[in-house]
Amino acid sequence: MDLADAYVKAYDRMTPCAGARCDRMRPDALRVAERVQSAVERSGGMALPANWLSGPAPSVKLFGVLLGLHQVLLDADRERDDLSTQRRKVLRGRLTRTGRLNTKSTKGALVYARTMCGRPDRVRYQLDEFLPVLRRIPENEWKLMQVRHAKAVLDLDASRAKDIPETEPTAPLLIAQLPFLADKDDLDWGPEGEDRYRVAPRTDRLRGHIKAALAELDDSKAHLGILPEASLNDDLLAIWRDVMVNGRRPSGSRLTWILVGTGPVKSVGPPPCVPDIPPNRAVLLHRRTGRELLAQDKQFGFTLDADRQQEYDLRDPSRCDLGGVTRGEWIAEGEKLNILESHSGRYAILICEDVGRLLKTGHTLAVAGVSHVLVPVLAAAMHKKGWSGRAAEELARDAGAAVAVSNGLAIHRYIPAQHCANNPYCPAPTLLAATPARTRPIQSYVSYAPKEIGLPEDLAVVDSRVDALTPRCFLM
């Protein structure tokens, strides 16, 4: 039986199994694990005889099978002897084609874990904690995901990509957040029917700033750039791609990927689930070629009640009046979490309200082992104890993901004075960045609260467009 398929079958038969039970069985299971590894070698190094999976469950035998195969599959990614290289070639090829280590003979997915929980790990409480390098994704969760692999030439560090073990912790990554939206006039709001609203960027106000935005991101020395929600449509996307392709990346630039915003985009990605309703779609592009790497539709629309309409200045008859009627966002919601598998990590995008629905989206991210979450938002002034900051902290601590929340200046450029010692020019942070644990052991509780990053106070009164085109950088 294929090694990954055998692991999946053994894991599913062992589940659930509490940490205390595993701990009690572990000494005997380790002896079984040694025999399992020997059996794999005798079988040619690529399979395990099926009889190893027989017998009752949970059991010392099955736990030993898991421990043995866990080590074999770990060696396939880290070791460089001939047999491990052969396993690595087979498994990497399968990962690239299908997004998983196991074959069609077993349901769901087995993938390398790219993350670790950030809580103290003195005691292991669940079966997974004895098997930290592999992640089993059940079939019902796997159906909610779509995995794409970044080709080496499009990866964040193509020169080293092929030599980075996927079982190693991800390395810190320098990102550059660009507000791009300078003020409320950069957006077009309006009612849609009796109980919906629409919002989109104004092409006429933004198209002339894309070249400068790209130049600023190139100069930032960051590897990845991220813009906010509601800063993209098909016309703006075409301009971004044209500027990328026809404007050569400067020799000193490290910029490789750019999340160029979100909005009613249909020219890339799958057709919306309802053809006559636009998605709110995020698009991640490759800097040098302008190629689409990842597209993600917003899964949960945001509801604007009367108070939010007042706060967002959406009761102005001369500009936009949503009437004080509670309205839901007019979008065709995304049905899957799209994941970009890279040698630098496992990437996903949550759009604004999505990150506030952690009981749903956070669980899927954790199960998938997503290591980097990009969160474009259209929101009021952010702070680390607000809804997006708390969500970023939870994802960093419990899912082990690095999280970047990116906002523009269209709602608030400054923190409301009553929240900032009555200072009317206190710059609102446009980037919240939370960093996970990357090394074991974790001996004590630490804070995963995100860092707040905005324009320095000595630049608080510069022109709003200059502000919107000034990158906020962070190593996360």
Backbone hydrogen bonds, N-H to C=O, Kabsch-Sander energy under -0.5 kcal/mol:
donor,donor_aa,acceptor,acceptor_aa,energy
3,L,46,M,-1.0
6,A,2,D,-2.7
7,Y,3,L,-2.1
8,V,4,A,-2.3
9,K,5,D,-2.4
10,A,6,A,-2.5
11,Y,7,Y,-2.9
12,D,8,V,-2.6
13,R,9,K,-1.7
14,M,10,A,-1.6
15,T,11,Y,-1.1
19,G,125,Y,-2.4
22,C,18,A,-2.2
23,D,19,G,-3.0
24,R,20,A,-1.9
25,M,21,R,-1.9
26,R,22,C,-1.5
29,A,25,M,-2.4
30,L,26,R,-2.5
31,R,27,P,-0.9
32,V,28,D,-1.6
33,A,29,A,-2.5
34,E,30,L,-1.5
35,R,31,R,-1.4
36,V,32,V,-2.3
37,Q,33,A,-2.3
38,S,34,E,-1.8
39,A,35,R,-2.4
40,V,36,V,-2.2
41,E,37,Q,-1.9
42,R,38,S,-2.3
43,S,39,A,-1.3
44,G,41,E,-1.5
45,G,40,V,-2.8
48,L,1,M,-2.6
52,W,49,P,-1.7
53,L,50,A,-2.1
54,S,51,N,-1.3
63,F,59,S,-2.3
64,G,60,V,-2.5
65,V,61,K,-2.1
66,L,62,L,-2.3
67,L,63,F,-2.5
68,G,64,G,-2.6
69,L,65,V,-2.8
70,H,66,L,-2.5
71,Q,67,L,-1.6
72,V,68,G,-2.1
73,L,69,L,-2.9
74,L,70,H,-1.7
75,D,71,Q,-2.7
76,A,72,V,-1.7
77,D,73,L,-0.7
77,D,74,L,-1.2
78,R,74,L,-1.7
79,E,75,D,-2.4
85,T,81,D,-2.5
86,Q,82,D,-2.0
87,R,83,L,-2.4
88,R,84,S,-2.9
89,K,85,T,-2.2
90,V,86,Q,-2.1
91,L,87,R,-3.1
92,R,88,R,-2.9
93,G,89,K,-1.9
94,R,90,V,-2.0
95,L,91,L,-2.7
96,T,92,R,-2.5
97,R,93,G,-1.9
98,T,94,R,-2.9
99,G,94,R,-0.6
99,G,95,L,-2.1
100,R,94,R,-0.6
101,L,110,L,-3.4
106,T,103,T,-1.4
109,A,137,I,-2.6
111,V,135,R,-2.4
113,A,133,V,-3.1
118,G,397,R,-3.9
121,D,442,I,-1.6
125,Y,123,V,-0.6
127,L,17,C,-0.8
129,E,126,Q,-1.0
130,F,127,L,-2.0
131,L,128,D,-1.4
134,L,131,L,-0.9
135,R,111,V,-3.2
137,I,109,A,-3.3
137,I,135,R,-0.6
141,E,138,P,-0.7
142,W,138,P,-2.7
143,K,139,E,-1.9
144,L,141,E,-1.6
145,M,142,W,-1.7
146,Q,337,L,-2.1
148,R,339,I,-2.8
150,A,341,E,-2.8
154,L,151,K,-1.9
155,D,151,K,-0.6
155,D,152,A,-1.0
158,A,155,D,-0.7
160,R,157,D,-1.3
161,A,157,D,-1.3
163,D,160,R,-1.7
164,I,161,A,-1.2
168,E,165,P,-1.3
170,T,114,R,-0.5
175,I,173,L,-0.6
175,I,474,F,-2.7
176,A,224,L,-2.6
177,Q,472,R,-3.3
178,L,226,I,-2.3
180,F,468,A,-3.0
181,L,179,P,-3.7
182,A,180,F,-0.6
186,D,183,D,-1.9
187,L,184,K,-1.5
188,D,200,A,-3.3
189,W,187,L,-0.6
190,G,198,R,-1.7
192,E,196,R,-2.7
196,R,192,E,-0.9
197,Y,328,G,-1.9
198,R,190,G,-2.8
200,A,188,D,-1.5
202,R,186,D,-2.6
203,T,201,P,-0.8
205,R,202,R,-0.9
206,L,202,R,-1.3
207,R,203,T,-2.6
209,H,206,L,-2.0
210,I,207,R,-1.0
213,A,209,H,-2.3
214,L,210,I,-2.5
215,A,211,K,-2.0
216,E,212,A,-2.3
217,L,213,A,-2.1
218,D,214,L,-2.5
219,D,215,A,-2.1
220,S,216,E,-0.8
220,S,217,L,-0.6
221,K,218,D,-1.0
222,A,217,L,-0.5
223,H,174,L,-2.3
224,L,174,L,-1.3
225,G,257,W,-2.5
226,I,176,A,-2.1
227,L,259,L,-2.2
229,E,377,V,-1.0
229,E,406,S,-0.5
231,S,228,P,-0.7
231,S,262,T,-0.7
232,L,262,T,-2.0
234,D,264,P,-0.6
237,L,233,N,-2.6
238,A,234,D,-2.1
239,I,235,D,-1.6
240,W,236,L,-2.6
241,R,237,L,-2.4
242,D,238,A,-2.1
243,V,239,I,-2.8
244,M,240,W,-2.2
245,V,241,R,-2.5
246,N,242,D,-2.5
247,G,243,V,-1.4
248,R,246,N,-0.7
253,S,250,P,-1.6
256,T,223,H,-2.7
257,W,223,H,-1.9
258,I,285,L,-2.4
259,L,225,G,-2.9
260,V,258,I,-1.0
260,V,283,V,-1.8
262,T,228,P,-0.8
263,G,281,R,-1.0
265,V,263,G,-2.4
277,I,274,V,-1.9
281,R,263,G,-3.1
281,R,279,P,-0.7
282,A,296,Q,-3.2
283,V,261,G,-1.5
284,L,294,L,-3.0
285,L,258,I,-3.1
285,L,283,V,-0.5
286,H,291,R,-2.2
287,R,256,T,-3.4
287,R,285,L,-0.5
290,G,286,H,-2.7
293,L,284,L,-3.2
294,L,284,L,-1.3
296,Q,282,A,-2.0
298,K,280,N,-2.5
304,L,302,F,-0.5
304,L,327,R,-3.0
305,D,303,T,-0.7
309,Q,305,D,-2.3
310,Q,306,A,-1.9
311,E,307,D,-2.4
312,Y,308,R,-2.7
313,D,310,Q,-1.2
314,L,309,Q,-3.4
316,D,320,C,-1.7
319,R,316,D,-1.9
320,C,316,D,-1.9
322,L,314,L,-2.7
325,V,322,L,-1.1
327,R,304,L,-2.4
328,G,195,D,-2.7
330,W,197,Y,-2.7
331,I,329,E,-1.4
332,A,278,P,-1.8
333,E,331,I,-0.8
334,G,298,K,-2.3
337,L,144,L,-3.1
338,N,336,K,-0.7
339,I,146,Q,-3.2
340,L,347,Y,-2.6
341,E,148,R,-3.5
341,E,339,I,-0.6
342,S,340,L,-0.6
342,S,345,G,-2.7
345,G,342,S,-1.1
347,Y,340,L,-2.9
347,Y,345,G,-0.5
348,A,372,H,-2.0
349,I,338,N,-0.5
350,L,374,L,-2.0
352,C,350,L,-0.7
352,C,376,P,-1.6
354,D,351,I,-2.4
355,V,352,C,-1.7
356,G,352,C,-0.6
356,G,353,E,-1.0
357,R,354,D,-1.3
360,K,357,R,-1.6
361,T,357,R,-2.3
363,H,358,L,-1.0
364,T,360,K,-1.5
365,L,361,T,-2.3
366,A,362,G,-2.3
367,V,363,H,-2.6
368,A,364,T,-2.2
369,G,365,L,-0.9
369,G,366,A,-0.6
370,V,365,L,-2.0
371,S,346,R,-1.7
372,H,346,R,-2.2
373,V,402,A,-3.1
374,L,348,A,-2.4
374,L,372,H,-0.5
375,V,373,V,-0.5
375,V,404,A,-3.1
377,V,406,S,-3.2
382,M,429,P,-0.8
386,G,383,H,-2.2
389,G,383,H,-0.6
390,R,386,G,-2.7
391,A,387,W,-1.8
392,A,388,S,-2.3
393,E,389,G,-2.2
394,E,390,R,-2.2
395,L,391,A,-2.3
396,A,392,A,-2.2
397,R,393,E,-2.4
398,D,394,E,-2.9
399,A,394,E,-0.7
399,A,395,L,-1.1
400,G,395,L,-0.7
401,A,395,L,-1.8
402,A,371,S,-3.2
403,V,434,A,-2.4
404,A,373,V,-2.3
405,V,432,L,-3.1
406,S,375,V,-2.6
406,S,404,A,-0.6
407,N,405,V,-0.5
407,N,430,T,-2.7
409,L,181,L,-2.1
415,I,426,C,-3.1
419,H,416,P,-2.5
420,C,417,A,-1.8
422,N,417,A,-2.3
423,N,417,A,-0.5
423,N,420,C,-2.4
426,C,423,N,-0.7
428,A,413,R,-2.3
430,T,453,I,-1.7
431,L,453,I,-1.7
432,L,405,V,-1.8
433,A,451,K,-1.8
434,A,403,V,-2.5
443,Q,441,P,-0.7
451,K,433,A,-2.7
453,I,431,L,-2.6
453,I,451,K,-0.6
459,L,456,P,-2.1
460,A,457,E,-1.5
462,V,459,L,-1.9
467,D,463,D,-2.3
468,A,464,S,-2.4
469,L,465,R,-1.2
469,L,466,V,-0.5
470,T,467,D,-1.6
472,R,177,Q,-2.7
473,C,471,P,-0.5
474,F,175,I,-1.9
476,M,173,L,-2.7
476,M,474,F,-0.8
